[in-house]
């Protein structure tokens, strides 16, 4: 009886693990895509018409489909674009664990390259740096856009930024912190990025110099200082008079060139 039950058990596990559907994502309607649930989190894979021989890929965190010009440019060059939503975990250890397992899925199911390009917008900066710090041998490069680098800045609003009280409460709970213990907390990109710098992973940040939500001085500026002290290379692209939105660049060419250069090393 046990012998006959095992296949059924594995089938039930597979069903609870992921529901998949193929079709066209409205943002990437010209490409084949797959949407599914991964451990209860929305996940997506968009397939290039002609995959790169090395099966290169970019992994986006947060704001799926917002300003997709970079993703589309890379799709046209043969990159896959992948996504799994862990935004309400604010880059904590649980989020890193989900990303670890999603990485294995991308490698095993889709045969993607061992190394990946990470793309993090806003709070997506938390997970890309915290995951990269624990997986430095799996990263080609990092593109961060107006990224949160210190939770005390956003969602905390402890300095000049506007903050988000509801997110601040959820963020502290996600990390098991309170208003006192968070002051000495080092599990944020301004610190975890030091491992990325020491691994010589190239990084590029785009930011609006009028951002009041994730202010440059409280986030990218602090990370860049620590990054360079640790011997890392970071490129900064400011957008004059721009706030937190829109992200990216109207012409993604500088980002495409940066990413392609990183994959050739």
MARMAR-454513 format. One record per residue (C-alpha): residue number from 0; residue in one letter; x negated, y negated, z negated. Coordinates in steps of 0.05 Angstrom, whole numbers. Layout:
<rs>
<r><seq>NUM</seq><type>a</type><xx>X</xx><yy>Y</yy><zz>Z</zz></r>
...
</rs>
This chain:
<rs>
<r><seq>0</seq><type>x</type><xx>0</xx><yy>0</yy><zz>0</zz></r>
<r><seq>1</seq><type>x</type><xx>-56</xx><yy>-49</yy><zz>-18</zz></r>
<r><seq>2</seq><type>x</type><xx>-88</xx><yy>-36</yy><zz>50</zz></r>
<r><seq>3</seq><type>x</type><xx>-24</xx><yy>-59</yy><zz>85</zz></r>
<r><seq>4</seq><type>x</type><xx>-13</xx><yy>-118</yy><zz>39</zz></r>
<r><seq>5</seq><type>x</type><xx>-82</xx><yy>-149</yy><zz>51</zz></r>
<r><seq>6</seq><type>x</type><xx>-67</xx><yy>-174</yy><zz>123</zz></r>
<r><seq>7</seq><type>x</type><xx>-2</xx><yy>-205</yy><zz>98</zz></r>
<r><seq>8</seq><type>x</type><xx>-38</xx><yy>-239</yy><zz>41</zz></r>
<r><seq>9</seq><type>x</type><xx>-90</xx><yy>-269</yy><zz>87</zz></r>
<r><seq>10</seq><type>x</type><xx>-35</xx><yy>-292</yy><zz>134</zz></r>
<r><seq>11</seq><type>x</type><xx>2</xx><yy>-327</yy><zz>77</zz></r>
<r><seq>12</seq><type>x</type><xx>-63</xx><yy>-361</yy><zz>55</zz></r>
<r><seq>13</seq><type>x</type><xx>-75</xx><yy>-385</yy><zz>126</zz></r>
<r><seq>14</seq><type>x</type><xx>-4</xx><yy>-413</yy><zz>131</zz></r>
<r><seq>15</seq><type>x</type><xx>-10</xx><yy>-451</yy><zz>65</zz></r>
<r><seq>16</seq><type>x</type><xx>-79</xx><yy>-477</yy><zz>86</zz></r>
<r><seq>17</seq><type>x</type><xx>-61</xx><yy>-512</yy><zz>150</zz></r>
<r><seq>18</seq><type>x</type><xx>-3</xx><yy>-527</yy><zz>196</zz></r>
<r><seq>19</seq><type>x</type><xx>-28</xx><yy>-547</yy><zz>265</zz></r>
<r><seq>20</seq><type>x</type><xx>4</xx><yy>-580</yy><zz>324</zz></r>
<r><seq>21</seq><type>x</type><xx>-27</xx><yy>-598</yy><zz>391</zz></r>
<r><seq>22</seq><type>x</type><xx>-7</xx><yy>-657</yy><zz>433</zz></r>
<r><seq>23</seq><type>x</type><xx>-21</xx><yy>-730</yy><zz>443</zz></r>
<r><seq>24</seq><type>x</type><xx>-37</xx><yy>-777</yy><zz>387</zz></r>
<r><seq>25</seq><type>x</type><xx>-2</xx><yy>-844</yy><zz>402</zz></r>
<r><seq>26</seq><type>x</type><xx>-67</xx><yy>-881</yy><zz>391</zz></r>
<r><seq>27</seq><type>x</type><xx>-107</xx><yy>-834</yy><zz>435</zz></r>
<r><seq>28</seq><type>x</type><xx>-53</xx><yy>-814</yy><zz>484</zz></r>
<r><seq>29</seq><type>x</type><xx>-102</xx><yy>-802</yy><zz>540</zz></r>
<r><seq>30</seq><type>x</type><xx>-137</xx><yy>-747</yy><zz>502</zz></r>
<r><seq>31</seq><type>x</type><xx>-117</xx><yy>-679</yy><zz>475</zz></r>
<r><seq>32</seq><type>x</type><xx>-111</xx><yy>-679</yy><zz>399</zz></r>
<r><seq>33</seq><type>x</type><xx>-93</xx><yy>-634</yy><zz>341</zz></r>
<r><seq>34</seq><type>x</type><xx>-56</xx><yy>-657</yy><zz>278</zz></r>
<r><seq>35</seq><type>x</type><xx>-52</xx><yy>-613</yy><zz>216</zz></r>
<r><seq>36</seq><type>x</type><xx>-51</xx><yy>-612</yy><zz>141</zz></r>
<r><seq>37</seq><type>x</type><xx>-116</xx><yy>-595</yy><zz>107</zz></r>
<r><seq>38</seq><type>x</type><xx>-108</xx><yy>-577</yy><zz>34</zz></r>
<r><seq>39</seq><type>x</type><xx>-47</xx><yy>-623</yy><zz>33</zz></r>
<r><seq>40</seq><type>x</type><xx>-83</xx><yy>-681</yy><zz>68</zz></r>
<r><seq>41</seq><type>x</type><xx>-68</xx><yy>-708</yy><zz>137</zz></r>
<r><seq>42</seq><type>x</type><xx>-122</xx><yy>-687</yy><zz>186</zz></r>
<r><seq>43</seq><type>x</type><xx>-135</xx><yy>-700</yy><zz>260</zz></r>
<r><seq>44</seq><type>x</type><xx>-183</xx><yy>-679</yy><zz>314</zz></r>
<r><seq>45</seq><type>x</type><xx>-186</xx><yy>-715</yy><zz>381</zz></r>
<r><seq>46</seq><type>x</type><xx>-221</xx><yy>-678</yy><zz>438</zz></r>
<r><seq>47</seq><type>x</type><xx>-261</xx><yy>-710</yy><zz>493</zz></r>
<r><seq>48</seq><type>x</type><xx>-244</xx><yy>-692</yy><zz>564</zz></r>
<r><seq>49</seq><type>x</type><xx>-315</xx><yy>-668</yy><zz>575</zz></r>
<r><seq>50</seq><type>x</type><xx>-350</xx><yy>-650</yy><zz>509</zz></r>
<r><seq>51</seq><type>x</type><xx>-423</xx><yy>-670</yy><zz>500</zz></r>
<r><seq>52</seq><type>x</type><xx>-469</xx><yy>-610</yy><zz>506</zz></r>
<r><seq>53</seq><type>x</type><xx>-492</xx><yy>-621</yy><zz>434</zz></r>
<r><seq>54</seq><type>x</type><xx>-419</xx><yy>-625</yy><zz>410</zz></r>
<r><seq>55</seq><type>x</type><xx>-430</xx><yy>-693</yy><zz>379</zz></r>
<r><seq>56</seq><type>x</type><xx>-376</xx><yy>-722</yy><zz>334</zz></r>
<r><seq>57</seq><type>x</type><xx>-356</xx><yy>-783</yy><zz>294</zz></r>
<r><seq>58</seq><type>x</type><xx>-318</xx><yy>-775</yy><zz>228</zz></r>
<r><seq>59</seq><type>x</type><xx>-273</xx><yy>-833</yy><zz>211</zz></r>
<r><seq>60</seq><type>x</type><xx>-252</xx><yy>-851</yy><zz>141</zz></r>
<r><seq>61</seq><type>x</type><xx>-190</xx><yy>-894</yy><zz>130</zz></r>
<r><seq>62</seq><type>x</type><xx>-147</xx><yy>-935</yy><zz>178</zz></r>
<r><seq>63</seq><type>x</type><xx>-136</xx><yy>-881</yy><zz>230</zz></r>
<r><seq>64</seq><type>x</type><xx>-126</xx><yy>-914</yy><zz>298</zz></r>
<r><seq>65</seq><type>x</type><xx>-141</xx><yy>-985</yy><zz>276</zz></r>
<r><seq>66</seq><type>x</type><xx>-185</xx><yy>-1020</yy><zz>327</zz></r>
<r><seq>67</seq><type>x</type><xx>-200</xx><yy>-954</yy><zz>363</zz></r>
<r><seq>68</seq><type>x</type><xx>-246</xx><yy>-983</yy><zz>416</zz></r>
<r><seq>69</seq><type>x</type><xx>-309</xx><yy>-951</yy><zz>387</zz></r>
<r><seq>70</seq><type>x</type><xx>-276</xx><yy>-883</yy><zz>380</zz></r>
<r><seq>71</seq><type>x</type><xx>-250</xx><yy>-886</yy><zz>451</zz></r>
<r><seq>72</seq><type>x</type><xx>-318</xx><yy>-906</yy><zz>478</zz></r>
<r><seq>73</seq><type>x</type><xx>-349</xx><yy>-847</yy><zz>443</zz></r>
<r><seq>74</seq><type>x</type><xx>-295</xx><yy>-800</yy><zz>467</zz></r>
<r><seq>75</seq><type>x</type><xx>-311</xx><yy>-821</yy><zz>538</zz></r>
<r><seq>76</seq><type>x</type><xx>-383</xx><yy>-803</yy><zz>524</zz></r>
<r><seq>77</seq><type>x</type><xx>-364</xx><yy>-733</yy><zz>500</zz></r>
<r><seq>78</seq><type>x</type><xx>-358</xx><yy>-743</yy><zz>425</zz></r>
<r><seq>79</seq><type>x</type><xx>-302</xx><yy>-711</yy><zz>384</zz></r>
<r><seq>80</seq><type>x</type><xx>-266</xx><yy>-757</yy><zz>334</zz></r>
<r><seq>81</seq><type>x</type><xx>-243</xx><yy>-726</yy><zz>268</zz></r>
<r><seq>82</seq><type>x</type><xx>-206</xx><yy>-750</yy><zz>207</zz></r>
<r><seq>83</seq><type>x</type><xx>-181</xx><yy>-726</yy><zz>141</zz></r>
<r><seq>84</seq><type>x</type><xx>-145</xx><yy>-773</yy><zz>94</zz></r>
<r><seq>85</seq><type>x</type><xx>-173</xx><yy>-776</yy><zz>23</zz></r>
<r><seq>86</seq><type>x</type><xx>-163</xx><yy>-851</yy><zz>15</zz></r>
<r><seq>87</seq><type>x</type><xx>-125</xx><yy>-846</yy><zz>-52</zz></r>
<r><seq>88</seq><type>x</type><xx>-184</xx><yy>-810</yy><zz>-84</zz></r>
<r><seq>89</seq><type>x</type><xx>-230</xx><yy>-870</yy><zz>-75</zz></r>
<r><seq>90</seq><type>x</type><xx>-291</xx><yy>-828</yy><zz>-58</zz></r>
<r><seq>91</seq><type>x</type><xx>-292</xx><yy>-788</yy><zz>-123</zz></r>
<r><seq>92</seq><type>x</type><xx>-319</xx><yy>-717</yy><zz>-131</zz></r>
<r><seq>93</seq><type>x</type><xx>-253</xx><yy>-686</yy><zz>-110</zz></r>
<r><seq>94</seq><type>x</type><xx>-255</xx><yy>-726</yy><zz>-45</zz></r>
<r><seq>95</seq><type>x</type><xx>-327</xx><yy>-704</yy><zz>-33</zz></r>
<r><seq>96</seq><type>x</type><xx>-306</xx><yy>-631</yy><zz>-44</zz></r>
<r><seq>97</seq><type>x</type><xx>-250</xx><yy>-637</yy><zz>6</zz></r>
<r><seq>98</seq><type>x</type><xx>-299</xx><yy>-668</yy><zz>56</zz></r>
<r><seq>99</seq><type>x</type><xx>-348</xx><yy>-611</yy><zz>44</zz></r>
<r><seq>100</seq><type>x</type><xx>-295</xx><yy>-560</yy><zz>62</zz></r>
<r><seq>101</seq><type>x</type><xx>-269</xx><yy>-600</yy><zz>121</zz></r>
<r><seq>102</seq><type>x</type><xx>-340</xx><yy>-605</yy><zz>148</zz></r>
<r><seq>103</seq><type>x</type><xx>-344</xx><yy>-529</yy><zz>147</zz></r>
<r><seq>104</seq><type>x</type><xx>-278</xx><yy>-525</yy><zz>184</zz></r>
<r><seq>105</seq><type>x</type><xx>-303</xx><yy>-573</yy><zz>238</zz></r>
<r><seq>106</seq><type>x</type><xx>-367</xx><yy>-533</yy><zz>246</zz></r>
<r><seq>107</seq><type>x</type><xx>-335</xx><yy>-464</yy><zz>245</zz></r>
<r><seq>108</seq><type>x</type><xx>-270</xx><yy>-476</yy><zz>283</zz></r>
<r><seq>109</seq><type>x</type><xx>-292</xx><yy>-528</yy><zz>334</zz></r>
<r><seq>110</seq><type>x</type><xx>-367</xx><yy>-513</yy><zz>339</zz></r>
<r><seq>111</seq><type>x</type><xx>-387</xx><yy>-585</yy><zz>326</zz></r>
<r><seq>112</seq><type>x</type><xx>-459</xx><yy>-607</yy><zz>316</zz></r>
<r><seq>113</seq><type>x</type><xx>-492</xx><yy>-596</yy><zz>248</zz></r>
<r><seq>114</seq><type>x</type><xx>-501</xx><yy>-671</yy><zz>243</zz></r>
<r><seq>115</seq><type>x</type><xx>-445</xx><yy>-723</yy><zz>246</zz></r>
<r><seq>116</seq><type>x</type><xx>-437</xx><yy>-798</yy><zz>252</zz></r>
<r><seq>117</seq><type>x</type><xx>-396</xx><yy>-828</yy><zz>195</zz></r>
<r><seq>118</seq><type>x</type><xx>-348</xx><yy>-886</yy><zz>205</zz></r>
<r><seq>119</seq><type>x</type><xx>-318</xx><yy>-919</yy><zz>143</zz></r>
<r><seq>120</seq><type>x</type><xx>-272</xx><yy>-979</yy><zz>141</zz></r>
<r><seq>121</seq><type>x</type><xx>-255</xx><yy>-1016</yy><zz>77</zz></r>
<r><seq>122</seq><type>x</type><xx>-245</xx><yy>-963</yy><zz>21</zz></r>
<r><seq>123</seq><type>x</type><xx>-271</xx><yy>-912</yy><zz>71</zz></r>
<r><seq>124</seq><type>x</type><xx>-340</xx><yy>-938</yy><zz>52</zz></r>
<r><seq>125</seq><type>x</type><xx>-333</xx><yy>-902</yy><zz>-15</zz></r>
<r><seq>126</seq><type>x</type><xx>-326</xx><yy>-832</yy><zz>14</zz></r>
<r><seq>127</seq><type>x</type><xx>-375</xx><yy>-839</yy><zz>71</zz></r>
<r><seq>128</seq><type>x</type><xx>-432</xx><yy>-860</yy><zz>25</zz></r>
<r><seq>129</seq><type>x</type><xx>-415</xx><yy>-814</yy><zz>-33</zz></r>
<r><seq>130</seq><type>x</type><xx>-409</xx><yy>-755</yy><zz>15</zz></r>
<r><seq>131</seq><type>x</type><xx>-472</xx><yy>-774</yy><zz>54</zz></r>
<r><seq>132</seq><type>x</type><xx>-512</xx><yy>-780</yy><zz>-11</zz></r>
<r><seq>133</seq><type>x</type><xx>-498</xx><yy>-706</yy><zz>-24</zz></r>
<r><seq>134</seq><type>x</type><xx>-506</xx><yy>-684</yy><zz>49</zz></r>
<r><seq>135</seq><type>x</type><xx>-564</xx><yy>-725</yy><zz>77</zz></r>
<r><seq>136</seq><type>x</type><xx>-586</xx><yy>-668</yy><zz>123</zz></r>
<r><seq>137</seq><type>x</type><xx>-519</xx><yy>-671</yy><zz>159</zz></r>
<r><seq>138</seq><type>x</type><xx>-519</xx><yy>-744</yy><zz>180</zz></r>
<r><seq>139</seq><type>x</type><xx>-542</xx><yy>-778</yy><zz>244</zz></r>
<r><seq>140</seq><type>x</type><xx>-522</xx><yy>-848</yy><zz>223</zz></r>
<r><seq>141</seq><type>x</type><xx>-470</xx><yy>-889</yy><zz>186</zz></r>
<r><seq>142</seq><type>x</type><xx>-425</xx><yy>-945</yy><zz>212</zz></r>
<r><seq>143</seq><type>x</type><xx>-390</xx><yy>-981</yy><zz>156</zz></r>
<r><seq>144</seq><type>x</type><xx>-340</xx><yy>-1037</yy><zz>169</zz></r>
<r><seq>145</seq><type>x</type><xx>-323</xx><yy>-1086</yy><zz>113</zz></r>
<r><seq>146</seq><type>x</type><xx>-337</xx><yy>-1027</yy><zz>66</zz></r>
<r><seq>147</seq><type>x</type><xx>-322</xx><yy>-1024</yy><zz>-8</zz></r>
<r><seq>148</seq><type>x</type><xx>-389</xx><yy>-1013</yy><zz>-41</zz></r>
<r><seq>149</seq><type>x</type><xx>-369</xx><yy>-1028</yy><zz>-113</zz></r>
<r><seq>150</seq><type>x</type><xx>-301</xx><yy>-1009</yy><zz>-142</zz></r>
<r><seq>151</seq><type>x</type><xx>-307</xx><yy>-1066</yy><zz>-192</zz></r>
<r><seq>152</seq><type>x</type><xx>-302</xx><yy>-1113</yy><zz>-132</zz></r>
<r><seq>153</seq><type>x</type><xx>-245</xx><yy>-1076</yy><zz>-98</zz></r>
<r><seq>154</seq><type>x</type><xx>-197</xx><yy>-1053</yy><zz>-123</zz></r>
<r><seq>155</seq><type>x</type><xx>-221</xx><yy>-1080</yy><zz>-190</zz></r>
<r><seq>156</seq><type>x</type><xx>-221</xx><yy>-1154</yy><zz>-171</zz></r>
<r><seq>157</seq><type>x</type><xx>-272</xx><yy>-1165</yy><zz>-227</zz></r>
<r><seq>158</seq><type>x</type><xx>-309</xx><yy>-1220</yy><zz>-190</zz></r>
<r><seq>159</seq><type>x</type><xx>-287</xx><yy>-1267</yy><zz>-133</zz></r>
<r><seq>160</seq><type>x</type><xx>-246</xx><yy>-1217</yy><zz>-94</zz></r>
<r><seq>161</seq><type>x</type><xx>-170</xx><yy>-1213</yy><zz>-99</zz></r>
<r><seq>162</seq><type>x</type><xx>-170</xx><yy>-1140</yy><zz>-121</zz></r>
<r><seq>163</seq><type>x</type><xx>-109</xx><yy>-1094</yy><zz>-124</zz></r>
<r><seq>164</seq><type>x</type><xx>-82</xx><yy>-1079</yy><zz>-194</zz></r>
<r><seq>165</seq><type>x</type><xx>-42</xx><yy>-1018</yy><zz>-172</zz></r>
<r><seq>166</seq><type>x</type><xx>-102</xx><yy>-988</yy><zz>-135</zz></r>
<r><seq>167</seq><type>x</type><xx>-148</xx><yy>-1006</yy><zz>-194</zz></r>
<r><seq>168</seq><type>x</type><xx>-106</xx><yy>-964</yy><zz>-241</zz></r>
<r><seq>169</seq><type>x</type><xx>-106</xx><yy>-905</yy><zz>-193</zz></r>
<r><seq>170</seq><type>x</type><xx>-180</xx><yy>-913</yy><zz>-179</zz></r>
<r><seq>171</seq><type>x</type><xx>-199</xx><yy>-911</yy><zz>-253</zz></r>
<r><seq>172</seq><type>x</type><xx>-156</xx><yy>-849</yy><zz>-262</zz></r>
<r><seq>173</seq><type>x</type><xx>-188</xx><yy>-816</yy><zz>-202</zz></r>
<r><seq>174</seq><type>x</type><xx>-257</xx><yy>-824</yy><zz>-233</zz></r>
<r><seq>175</seq><type>x</type><xx>-236</xx><yy>-813</yy><zz>-305</zz></r>
<r><seq>176</seq><type>x</type><xx>-260</xx><yy>-882</yy><zz>-323</zz></r>
<r><seq>177</seq><type>x</type><xx>-233</xx><yy>-941</yy><zz>-364</zz></r>
<r><seq>178</seq><type>x</type><xx>-247</xx><yy>-1015</yy><zz>-364</zz></r>
<r><seq>179</seq><type>x</type><xx>-308</xx><yy>-1005</yy><zz>-408</zz></r>
<r><seq>180</seq><type>x</type><xx>-340</xx><yy>-942</yy><zz>-379</zz></r>
<r><seq>181</seq><type>x</type><xx>-334</xx><yy>-968</yy><zz>-307</zz></r>
<r><seq>182</seq><type>x</type><xx>-384</xx><yy>-1023</yy><zz>-322</zz></r>
<r><seq>183</seq><type>x</type><xx>-442</xx><yy>-975</yy><zz>-323</zz></r>
<r><seq>184</seq><type>x</type><xx>-415</xx><yy>-927</yy><zz>-271</zz></r>
<r><seq>185</seq><type>x</type><xx>-465</xx><yy>-909</yy><zz>-217</zz></r>
<r><seq>186</seq><type>x</type><xx>-423</xx><yy>-865</yy><zz>-171</zz></r>
<r><seq>187</seq><type>x</type><xx>-410</xx><yy>-921</yy><zz>-121</zz></r>
<r><seq>188</seq><type>x</type><xx>-444</xx><yy>-935</yy><zz>-54</zz></r>
<r><seq>189</seq><type>x</type><xx>-487</xx><yy>-992</yy><zz>-79</zz></r>
<r><seq>190</seq><type>x</type><xx>-523</xx><yy>-937</yy><zz>-119</zz></r>
<r><seq>191</seq><type>x</type><xx>-509</xx><yy>-872</yy><zz>-81</zz></r>
<r><seq>192</seq><type>x</type><xx>-534</xx><yy>-904</yy><zz>-17</zz></r>
<r><seq>193</seq><type>x</type><xx>-604</xx><yy>-903</yy><zz>-45</zz></r>
<r><seq>194</seq><type>x</type><xx>-607</xx><yy>-828</yy><zz>-28</zz></r>
<r><seq>195</seq><type>x</type><xx>-584</xx><yy>-845</yy><zz>42</zz></r>
<r><seq>196</seq><type>x</type><xx>-639</xx><yy>-897</yy><zz>49</zz></r>
<r><seq>197</seq><type>x</type><xx>-693</xx><yy>-849</yy><zz>24</zz></r>
<r><seq>198</seq><type>x</type><xx>-669</xx><yy>-798</yy><zz>75</zz></r>
<r><seq>199</seq><type>x</type><xx>-683</xx><yy>-850</yy><zz>129</zz></r>
<r><seq>200</seq><type>x</type><xx>-612</xx><yy>-848</yy><zz>156</zz></r>
<r><seq>201</seq><type>x</type><xx>-599</xx><yy>-910</yy><zz>198</zz></r>
<r><seq>202</seq><type>x</type><xx>-540</xx><yy>-952</yy><zz>176</zz></r>
<r><seq>203</seq><type>x</type><xx>-501</xx><yy>-1010</yy><zz>208</zz></r>
<r><seq>204</seq><type>x</type><xx>-450</xx><yy>-1054</yy><zz>173</zz></r>
<r><seq>205</seq><type>x</type><xx>-400</xx><yy>-1101</yy><zz>206</zz></r>
<r><seq>206</seq><type>x</type><xx>-366</xx><yy>-1152</yy><zz>161</zz></r>
<r><seq>207</seq><type>x</type><xx>-325</xx><yy>-1216</yy><zz>162</zz></r>
<r><seq>208</seq><type>x</type><xx>-360</xx><yy>-1274</yy><zz>128</zz></r>
<r><seq>209</seq><type>x</type><xx>-293</xx><yy>-1300</yy><zz>102</zz></r>
<r><seq>210</seq><type>x</type><xx>-270</xx><yy>-1234</yy><zz>73</zz></r>
<r><seq>211</seq><type>x</type><xx>-233</xx><yy>-1246</yy><zz>7</zz></r>
<r><seq>212</seq><type>x</type><xx>-211</xx><yy>-1174</yy><zz>-3</zz></r>
<r><seq>213</seq><type>x</type><xx>-279</xx><yy>-1140</yy><zz>1</zz></r>
<r><seq>214</seq><type>x</type><xx>-326</xx><yy>-1199</yy><zz>-4</zz></r>
<r><seq>215</seq><type>x</type><xx>-393</xx><yy>-1191</yy><zz>31</zz></r>
<r><seq>216</seq><type>x</type><xx>-433</xx><yy>-1217</yy><zz>-30</zz></r>
<r><seq>217</seq><type>x</type><xx>-402</xx><yy>-1165</yy><zz>-76</zz></r>
<r><seq>218</seq><type>x</type><xx>-408</xx><yy>-1106</yy><zz>-29</zz></r>
<r><seq>219</seq><type>x</type><xx>-450</xx><yy>-1103</yy><zz>34</zz></r>
<r><seq>220</seq><type>x</type><xx>-501</xx><yy>-1154</yy><zz>9</zz></r>
<r><seq>221</seq><type>x</type><xx>-514</xx><yy>-1115</yy><zz>-55</zz></r>
<r><seq>222</seq><type>x</type><xx>-518</xx><yy>-1049</yy><zz>-18</zz></r>
<r><seq>223</seq><type>x</type><xx>-565</xx><yy>-1077</yy><zz>34</zz></r>
<r><seq>224</seq><type>x</type><xx>-612</xx><yy>-1103</yy><zz>-20</zz></r>
<r><seq>225</seq><type>x</type><xx>-616</xx><yy>-1035</yy><zz>-54</zz></r>
<r><seq>226</seq><type>x</type><xx>-621</xx><yy>-999</yy><zz>13</zz></r>
<r><seq>227</seq><type>x</type><xx>-681</xx><yy>-1039</yy><zz>36</zz></r>
<r><seq>228</seq><type>x</type><xx>-716</xx><yy>-1034</yy><zz>-31</zz></r>
<r><seq>229</seq><type>x</type><xx>-711</xx><yy>-958</yy><zz>-23</zz></r>
<r><seq>230</seq><type>x</type><xx>-744</xx><yy>-962</yy><zz>45</zz></r>
<r><seq>231</seq><type>x</type><xx>-681</xx><yy>-955</yy><zz>87</zz></r>
<r><seq>232</seq><type>x</type><xx>-662</xx><yy>-989</yy><zz>152</zz></r>
<r><seq>233</seq><type>x</type><xx>-596</xx><yy>-1026</yy><zz>154</zz></r>
<r><seq>234</seq><type>x</type><xx>-568</xx><yy>-1071</yy><zz>209</zz></r>
<r><seq>235</seq><type>x</type><xx>-518</xx><yy>-1125</yy><zz>191</zz></r>
<r><seq>236</seq><type>x</type><xx>-469</xx><yy>-1156</yy><zz>240</zz></r>
<r><seq>237</seq><type>x</type><xx>-429</xx><yy>-1215</yy><zz>212</zz></r>
<r><seq>238</seq><type>x</type><xx>-364</xx><yy>-1240</yy><zz>242</zz></r>
<r><seq>239</seq><type>x</type><xx>-359</xx><yy>-1315</yy><zz>233</zz></r>
<r><seq>240</seq><type>x</type><xx>-293</xx><yy>-1340</yy><zz>204</zz></r>
<r><seq>241</seq><type>x</type><xx>-263</xx><yy>-1270</yy><zz>200</zz></r>
<r><seq>242</seq><type>x</type><xx>-231</xx><yy>-1241</yy><zz>138</zz></r>
<r><seq>243</seq><type>x</type><xx>-221</xx><yy>-1169</yy><zz>120</zz></r>
<r><seq>244</seq><type>x</type><xx>-182</xx><yy>-1155</yy><zz>184</zz></r>
<r><seq>245</seq><type>x</type><xx>-188</xx><yy>-1139</yy><zz>240</zz></r>
<r><seq>246</seq><type>x</type><xx>-244</xx><yy>-1088</yy><zz>233</zz></r>
<r><seq>247</seq><type>x</type><xx>-295</xx><yy>-1069</yy><zz>286</zz></r>
<r><seq>248</seq><type>x</type><xx>-318</xx><yy>-1111</yy><zz>345</zz></r>
<r><seq>249</seq><type>x</type><xx>-278</xx><yy>-1130</yy><zz>406</zz></r>
<r><seq>250</seq><type>x</type><xx>-335</xx><yy>-1103</yy><zz>448</zz></r>
<r><seq>251</seq><type>x</type><xx>-362</xx><yy>-1041</yy><zz>413</zz></r>
<r><seq>252</seq><type>x</type><xx>-424</xx><yy>-1037</yy><zz>456</zz></r>
<r><seq>253</seq><type>x</type><xx>-473</xx><yy>-1055</yy><zz>398</zz></r>
<r><seq>254</seq><type>x</type><xx>-442</xx><yy>-1000</yy><zz>356</zz></r>
<r><seq>255</seq><type>x</type><xx>-444</xx><yy>-949</yy><zz>413</zz></r>
<r><seq>256</seq><type>x</type><xx>-517</xx><yy>-964</yy><zz>427</zz></r>
<r><seq>257</seq><type>x</type><xx>-535</xx><yy>-959</yy><zz>353</zz></r>
<r><seq>258</seq><type>x</type><xx>-499</xx><yy>-891</yy><zz>347</zz></r>
<r><seq>259</seq><type>x</type><xx>-529</xx><yy>-863</yy><zz>411</zz></r>
<r><seq>260</seq><type>x</type><xx>-599</xx><yy>-883</yy><zz>389</zz></r>
<r><seq>261</seq><type>x</type><xx>-589</xx><yy>-847</yy><zz>322</zz></r>
<r><seq>262</seq><type>x</type><xx>-569</xx><yy>-782</yy><zz>357</zz></r>
<r><seq>263</seq><type>x</type><xx>-632</xx><yy>-782</yy><zz>400</zz></r>
<r><seq>264</seq><type>x</type><xx>-680</xx><yy>-780</yy><zz>340</zz></r>
</rs>
